[in-house]
Amino acid sequence: MVAEQKKLVKSISVETIRVILEEANITYPHTKTWKESNDPDFAAKKNESSNSITNHQKKGG
């Protein structure tokens, strides 16, 4: 951690940093996955996409 490298503190844990930020009411955006969408029709479009996929079976055997 930078605070440790700059010798501002001897050591500090991620949990301690989380508590300090929480007590100061400092928030940060959480990462969203690619699976999320702001599109109100996302669920319907997603289902349409899965229904359009055809299963290919092996020929012969």
Contacts in CASP RR format, 6 or more apart in sequence:
PFRMAT RR
TARGET T0000
AUTHOR 0000-0000-0000
METHOD contacts of the structure
MODEL  1
MVAEQKKLVKSISVETIRVILEEANITYPHTKTWKESNDPDFAAKKNESS
NSITNHQKKGG
1 12 0 8 1.000
1 17 0 8 1.000
3 9 0 8 1.000
3 12 0 8 1.000
4 10 0 8 1.000
4 11 0 8 1.000
4 12 0 8 1.000
21 27 0 8 1.000
21 28 0 8 1.000
39 45 0 8 1.000
END
